[in-house]
C-alpha cells in the first residue's frame, strides 16, 4: 500500500491569508526602512535600476532575505513597493 498523493498533499501546511499578510507586512516594513536610503541614492543622480543596484551593493546595504548582493529584479520590486506605499500614504489608505 503506501501513501497516495492526496494524503501527502494534505500534510503540507499552507500559509493561507494570514501567512501571506504577515509576509507582505514584513516586506512593507523593510521597504519603509530603506526609503530614505533609496531617496538619497536617487537624489545623487542614480536613477537607472543598474545604477541603484550598484550603489546599494557599494554601500553594503543588505538585500532582502539576508542576501549580501542586490540584483536589479529585487531593486525593481523594492521601487514598486515604495511607490505603492507612498501612494497609499498620499491617498490616506492605511
C-alpha positions in Angstrom: 0.0 0.0 0.0 1.6 3.3 0.6 0.5 6.9 0.9 -1.4 8.3 -2.1 -0.6 11.7 -3.5 -3.8 13.1 -2.0 -2.7 12.0 1.5 0.8 13.7 1.2 -0.7 16.9 -0.2 -2.9 17.3 2.9 0.1 17.1 5.2 1.8 20.2 3.7 1.0 23.3 5.8 -0.2 26.3 3.8 0.4 29.8 4.9 -3.0 31.0 3.8 -4.3 34.5 4.1 -2.6 35.4 7.4 0.8 34.0 6.5 0.7 36.0 3.2 -0.4 39.1 5.1 2.5 38.7 7.6 4.9 38.4 4.7 3.5 41.5 3.0 3.7 43.5 6.2 7.3 42.4 6.7 8.2 43.4 3.1 6.4 46.7 3.6 8.4 47.4 6.8 11.7 46.5 5.1 10.9 48.9 2.2 10.0 51.7 4.7 13.3 51.2 6.4 15.1 51.6 3.0 13.0 54.6 1.9 15.5 57.3 2.9 18.5 55.4 1.5 16.8 55.0 -1.8 15.7 58.6 -1.9 19.2 59.7 -1.1 20.7 57.5 -3.8 18.2 58.8 -6.4 18.9 62.4 -5.3 22.6 62.0 -6.1 21.7 61.1 -9.7 21.4 57.4 -9.7 18.0 56.7 -11.4 18.5 53.6 -13.6 17.9 50.2 -11.9 21.5 49.1 -12.6 22.9 52.3 -11.0 20.7 52.0 -7.9 21.6 48.3 -7.6 25.3 49.0 -7.9 25.1 51.8 -5.3 23.2 49.6 -2.8 25.8 47.0 -3.2 28.7 49.5 -2.9 27.2 50.9 0.3 26.9 47.3 1.7 23.1 47.6 2.2 21.9 44.0 3.0 19.5 42.6 0.4 16.2 41.1 1.3 16.2 37.7 2.9 19.7 38.3 4.3 21.4 38.2 0.9 24.7 40.1 0.6 24.1 41.4 -3.0 21.3 43.3 -4.6 20.0 42.3 -8.1 18.0 44.5 -10.5 14.9 42.4 -10.1 15.0 43.0 -6.3 15.5 46.7 -6.7 12.6 46.8 -9.2 10.4 45.1 -6.7 11.6 47.4 -3.9 10.8 50.5 -6.0 7.4 49.2 -6.9 6.6 48.6 -3.3 7.8 52.0 -2.3 5.7 53.7 -4.9 2.6 51.7 -3.7 3.4 52.7 -0.1 3.8 56.3 -0.9 0.6 56.3 -3.0 -1.3 54.7 -0.1 0.1 57.3 2.3 -0.8 60.2 -0.1 -4.3 58.9 -0.6 -4.7 58.1 3.1 -5.2 54.4 2.5 -3.5 53.0 5.6 
